[in-house]
Amino acid sequence: MVIRQSSPFGGRTRTETLLTLRLLDESYAREIARVLRRPVSGVLKALRSLEADALVAGRDEGRTRLFLLSPRYFAYAELRRYLERLTEPEDDLRERIGRLRRRPRKIGKRL
């Protein structure tokens, strides 16, 4: 990942989590951890701190907590544009996100 050269949002995991959320729009901690190839605990810690800073909003859907960039953040449009610029050189991250399965598998279909 190109972002390893700098971490504009504090830590590397925080920055990578924000980039991933920008590309996915909405996701949960385990999926983000899978994309970033990081431990779930580290991603959860980053999500909690980003939520405390009001950059990320979380909502419960059943037993899962979904996260997205907070539309109530005072500089939401600027944040989205900045994250979009940061993701431009991240071909590896875009490829990993492109391979994610985002819908349920057909019932009875072999794995």
Salt bridges, closest charged atoms under 4 A:
GLU16 OE1 - ARG38 NE 2.81
GLU26 OE2 - ARG59 NH2 2.78
GLU31 OE2 - ARG102 NE 3.62
GLU51 OE2 - ARG65 NH2 2.61
ASP53 OD2 - ARG14 NH2 3.04
ASP60 OD1 - ARG65 NH1 3.14
GLU61 OE1 - ARG59 NH1 2.80
GLU84 OE1 - ARG22 NH2 3.04
GLU84 OE2 - ARG94 NH2 3.36
GLU88 OE1 - ARG85 NE 3.71
ASP92 OD2 - ARG96 NH2 2.66
GLU95 OE2 - ARG99 NH2 3.50
